[in-house]
Amino acid sequence: MQQRRTGVARALSVALCAGFALCAACVDPHPEPARDGLPRDLYAVAWLDARTAVAVGARGTLRRSDDAGAHWERLPSPVETGLYDVAFADTQRGWAVGQRSVILRTDDGGRSWVAQTHPRAGEGLPLLAVHALDPERAVAVGAWGARIFTRDGGVHWEDHSLVVTPEDPRFAWLDDADQVRVLAGERVYDDVTLQDVTCRAGPGRCWIVGEFGHVLSSEGGDGALAHGRIETGVSPLEVRFEAGSSELGAEVERDLAAWIEALTDTADARIELGWTLGPEARGAPDLAAAERALEAAEARLAAVRALLFEAGWQAERVREQTPIPWERLEAPDASADVTAWLGRHARERAAVTLTLRAEPMLFAVDFDSATRGLAVGGAGVWLETKDAGAHWRPARLHATDALFAVAHGPDGPLLAGAGPQLFARQSGTWRPVLATSGFVRDLAFHPGAPSVLAAGEDGQAIPVRLEGEAASPR
């Protein structure tokens, strides 16, 4: 069965004391590496059962342990490119994914693997994570919005990747040729890297995280994606303009400056600008009138941007929620289309709305129930949701080291990352519970195993045993 695991990584084996009551008598903070330390960097590890695990890594490296991580056997690999993640549906069947769009399938517990093809195989993009819902269904994610799904064991893979639409804010980032392709209805993949995917048993709800604060969820690996919201605690600010004007009054400028000055912890944030037109945009009689209405909207956005830039916000951290649709003026039969579009965006007063969006780089996600989950990312950020991923509350463990891995064990969640430590949550507070020899980027629990498997620096196997019997799942 699929065991909870996270991230892209390297491997070592660590066991924590029951209940995370870590002390000198419980865990040696500087354990000696096992003599059979693994010779190649490993990027991910997964349990097959309470004794068996498989790890994957650089240059196609595959390893298998039959004694809960104490010893590892090198396995033959059909590829020489990096393998970034591995997941098993049961003790025999699983997948590994990696560089150059590689997908491998095993039906004998990882002892042999075969490559599978898929719709994005020819692009050479890295696939960074895979989750096996059952022996027939799996979902993999990666660069350029890649999300592919199989329902027949990998014989066929379906493309459910993220694509750019004309209404997407990222449409404005595309070059002219790609914008034309989007407007013509062609698929243009979103330039966003999806870093991790995890799913729950039963109906198979899945969650995906990645760069630009992407926290997505779907029913099954192929369902429509819902975007979760990372809470910032900052209310949007609406800047209103007089009819036909793009000038900011002195009072509005003061309100806007105060809103900007009150922003804190904005390292991973951007400001999104929404805009509406005034009543003069309704029923624009011709394209010239429509062009004037759009020019006024652009001038208002420019006035707000100028204050943001003066306050130190870089241009790449400020963008429109909906780009000014200049391309509509050039389309065939533009007059009727533009008139209808302007009417939908006209309000009693023209305005620009500023919304602070949190966009951390997120590396891993894990859920311990259908509603409760954690995600972790760059600069020590971690997010928590209690409503199945609709809303996420952010916090920071520290301000420097990235967090690459999160997993829920029988006694609570663990975090790990670039800092050489594992962290457990005790009484609502994250505390270091084990010093490691290097960074850790993957974690895997099994309810019957005597240890937690962690993917980390140098591929070392470090057995730090539990005292007493292994904890049972909640």
N, C-alpha and C positions, 0 to 999 in steps of 0.2 A: 504494500500500500504506500501511497505518497506520504512521505514524512515532511513535516514543516522544516524548511530551510530557507536561507536567504543568500543573495549576493553573487558576486563574481570573485573568485578567490584562489587561495593556496591552502594547504591542509596540514593540520596537526590535530592530535587527539587529546582532549582535556576532559577530566571528570570533576564535577563540582560537588561540594558537600550538600547533603539533603537540607532543604530549607534555606540554602544560601547563607547559613550561619558560618561564615568563613573566619578562621582564626589560625594561629600558628599550629595548633594541634590538628587542625582539619586539613589544611592545604599548605604545601611547601610553596612559597611565593616565587621561588626560583628553581623549579624542578629540573633535573638533568634530562637532556634529550635522550630518547630511546636510541639504542645502538644502530637500529635499522632505520634511521632518519631517511626520509624519502629524497632521492637525489635531484628531482626536478620540481620546480615551482608548480603548485597545484592551485586551481582557481575555485573549485567547488567540491562538495562532498555530500553524499546522501545515504541514508540507511535503507537497506532492503528488509532486514528484520533486526532483532535485538542483538545479533552477533555479526551481521554481515553489512559491509559498507563499500561503496565505490566512490573513488575520487577522480577528478579530471583536471588537466592543466596544460602547461605550455607544450608546444610542439606535438600535440596529439597525445599527450601523456594520459594513460589510464592505469588505475591501481585498484586493487580489491583487497579487503581485509575480511577474514573469517573469524577474528577473535576480538571484535569491538575496537579495532584500531591499534592493537598492540603490535601487530606485524602486517606488512603490506606486500602484496604480490604484484609484480609488473604484468600487465596484460598487453597482448598484441593490439595495435591500433591501425585502422585503415587510412589514417590521415596524419600529416605532420604539422598541421596548423593548430593554433591554440584552441582548446575546448574550455568554454567559459562556465558552463553549468551542466548539471546532470540531475535527473529526476526519475523515480521509479513508481510504477503503478502497483506492483506487487514484488514478490521475491525474484521474478524472472524478467519481467518486461519493463523497459524504460527507454529514455532518450537522453542524448547529450547534444549540446549545440555549441557553436563557436565561430571562429573567424571564417571569412570568405563564405558566409551563408551556410556553413556546414550543419547538417542534422544527421546524427547517427542513431540507429535503433538496435537494441539488444533484446533477445528472447531467451537468453540463458544466464541471467543474472550478471551480465557484464563481461562474461568470458570471451564473447565474440560480438562484433558490431558490424553493421552494414550501413552504408550511406543512403540517405533518402533525398529525392529531389522535391522541389516545391516551387511555387510561382515566382519567388524572388531569388531563386538560386543563382541566376546569372548576374546579379548585381554586385556580388562580392562584399556585401555589407556584413558587419558582425552581428550575429544573433547572441544575445547576452543572457537570456534566461529562458527556462522551459519548465512547465508544470504538467504532470501527468494526472488527469482527472480519473482515468481508469485505463485498462490495457488498450482500449481503442481510441480514446480521446486525449488530446494534449494540445496545449497552446504554447507558442514560442514568441518572444518579443526581442526587439533589437533596434538598430540604428534606422534612421529615416522612417520613423513611425511604424516599423515592421511589427505586425501582429498576424500570425498565421495559425491555422487551426486544422487539426485532423480529426476525423470521426471513424476512421477505418484502420487504425494502427500505423498510420503514416504512408499507406499506399498512395493516398491523395492528400494534399494539403490545400486549404482554401486561403485566399488572401483577404484579410479583414484589416488591412493596414490603415493608418491615419492618412487622410488626404486633405488637401487644401481646397476650400470652397471660396466663391467670390465674397461671401460674408465673413470669412475668417480674417481676423486681424493680420495673420501672417501672409495673406494675399498681397499686401502692400510690400512685403519683403521680396517677393518673387521678381525675377527679371522680366522684361517685356515678353519674351518668347513663352515663358511658363505662364504668365498671366493670360496670354492668348489661348494657350492650351486649356487652362482651367475654364475660361469663358466658353470654350468650344465643347465642354463636357468631358474632356480627357482627364485621366487620373494623374495628378501630380502629388507625389508623396510629401508629407509634412517633414520638414527638416528638424525633427526632434528625436532624441535617443530615449527609448524606453528601456529601463535598466533591470526591472524585476517584475515577476508575476507570481501570484499565489492564488490558490482557489480553495474553497471549502467543499467537503463531500456533500452528498445529497443532491440538491438542485445544481450544484456546481457554480456558485457565484464566484467570480474572479475579480481580483484587484491588480492594477498595474501602476507602477510609479516610474518617473523618469525626470529628465531635465525640465527646466522652466516651471517647476512646481506641478508637474502633471501627476494627478492622483485620479485614476480612472477606475470604473467598475462596470461589470456587465454580468448578465445572466448567462453562464457558460462562457467558454473562451471565444465564442463567435457572436455573442449578442451585441446589441447596440450599446455604445459606450456612454456612460454618464460621467460628467466631470464633477469631482468633489471640489469643495471650496475650502481653502486654507484661511482660517480666521485671522484677521490682523488687529481687531479691536479698534479700528479707525473707521469712523463713519464717512461715507462719500460727501464731497462738497459740490454743490451746484452753483455755478457762476452764471448769473443771468445777465442778459444784454438788452438794452433798449431796442425797439423796433428799428431795423435797418442799420444798426450800429455794431461796430466791432471794437469799440473803445471800452477799456476797463475803467470804471469810476474809482475815485480815491478810496471810498469805503470798501468796494469789492477787492481792490488791491490789498488793503489791510487784512481783510478776512482770509484771502488766499495766502498771504505771507504768514499769517498766524497758523493756518492749517499745515503749511509746509514745515514751519519751525517746530511744531508739536510732534512731528514724525520721529520715531525712534526705531532702532534695530532694523535699518532699511538695507542692510548689505545684500540681501537676497530678494529685494522688492523692486517693483516697477510701478509707475503710475499709468493707469489706463484712462484715456480721455474718451468719454462718450459725448455725443453732440446731438442737438436737435435744432430744427429750423423754426423761425418765427412764422406767424400766420400769413405773412406776405408770400410764403412759398406755396400756399395752397392755390391750385389752379393756375400755375404759371402759364401764360398764354402761348409762349413759344420757347424755342431752345435758348434764345438770347436771355430771356428772363430766368430760365432754369440755370443758365451758366452764372448769372449774377447772384442767384441764391446760394449756389455752391461756393462761389468766390467769397461771399460774406461768411459762410461757415468756416472756410479755410482761414480767413483772416482772424476770426475769433479764436480758433485753435492756436494760431501763431502767437496771438497776444498772451494766451495762457502759457504756452511753451516758453516764451521769452522770460516770464517770471520764474518758471521752474529752472531754466538754464542759469539764470542769475543767482538762484539759490544753490547751485552746484549739482543739479541733476543732469547727468549726461544724456545726450540725445537718444542713445540706444536703450535707455531705461524709461523712456516716455513714448507711448504709442497710442494710436487711435483704436478704440473698440471696433469701430467700423470705418474703413477707409473712405475718403471722399470718392464717390463713384464717377470719376471723370470718363471712364470708358463707356458709360451708358450714353453719353452725349454723342459718341461716335458710332453707336450701333445702328443697324437698319431699323427704320420705324422708331427712331429714338424719341420723338416728341411725345407720343402717347405713353411710352414706357417711363420716361423721366417724369412726366406730369403725375402719374400714379405714384411713383416712388417718392417724390417730394411731398405729396399729400400724406403719405403714411408717416413721414418724419417731421411734419409740421406740428407745432404746439402753440400755446397762447403766447409764449415768449421764447425767444432763442436762448439757448444755454449750452454751456460746456460743463460736464460733470467729471470730477476727478475722483478716481477710486484707487486706493492702494491695494496692489496685488502682491502676495507673497509668492516668490518663484524660486525656492531653493532647489539645488541639484539633489535629487533623491536617488539613493542607491538600492534600497531594499525595503520590503514590506512583509508583514506577517500578521495573521489574525488568529486569535485563540477562541473565537466564537463567531456566530453569524453577524454580530454587530460591533465587536471590539477588536481594534487593530492598532498596530504601530507601524510607522515608517521612519527611516533614518536617512541622513544625507550629509552634505558638506558642512564644514565649520561647526560640527557638533550639534546640528539641528536634529530634533526628533519631533514627530507629529503623533497625535493620538486621536482616534475617532471612537465614538460610542454609538454611532447611528449608521453603521454599515458603510462608512466612507462618504456620506453626504457632506459632512463637515469635519474638519481636522483642526485641532488646537495645537499650535506650534510652541516649542520651547527649545532651549539650548542646554546641552550637557556641559559644554565648555565652548570657548570661542575660536579654537584653532583647529584641532584634529578632526578630520572627517570620520563619520560613522558609516561603516560599510555593511553591517550585518545586524539583524534582529531576529530573535526566535523566542517562542513561548514554550517553556518547559513545564514540568509538573508543579514547580514551586514558583512560577512567575516568569517574566521575560528577562532575556539577556540582550545586551548591546555590545558591539565590538567594532573596532575600526583602526585608524592609523596610529593612534596611541597604543602602546603595548600593554593594554589592559582589557579585561572583560568587566562589564558593569551589570549588576543585578539591581532590581528595584525592591527596596526594603522599606516598608511603612511609607510608601509614596515618594521615597527619595532614591535616586540612583547612586550606588556606591561601588567603588572598585572592589572586585572579589578575587581577582587573580592577575598577577603580572605574567606576561608572556614574553617570549624572546623576540617578538617583532609584531607587526600589525596583523590583524585578523580581519578577513573579509567574507567569511561564511560561517554559519552555525547550523547544526542539525541535531535535533532531539529524537529519541525513540523512547517510548514509555517503559520498555523493558530493558533498555541498555544500561550498563554500569557507568556510562560516560556520556558527555556531550562532545560531538565531533565539531571541531572548528577548523576552518580553512584559513591558514595564515602564513606568515613569513617562512621562507626556506623549506617548506614542506616537511617540517619535523613532526614526529609522533611523540607527544609528551603525555604519558599516562599519569593522571592525578586522580586517584580513585575515590569513589564515594565511601563513606563509612556506613556500614550496615547494608540493608537491602535497598535495591533500587526503588525510587519513588514510583508510585502508581499514578496514572493520569487523573486529572481532576474530573 
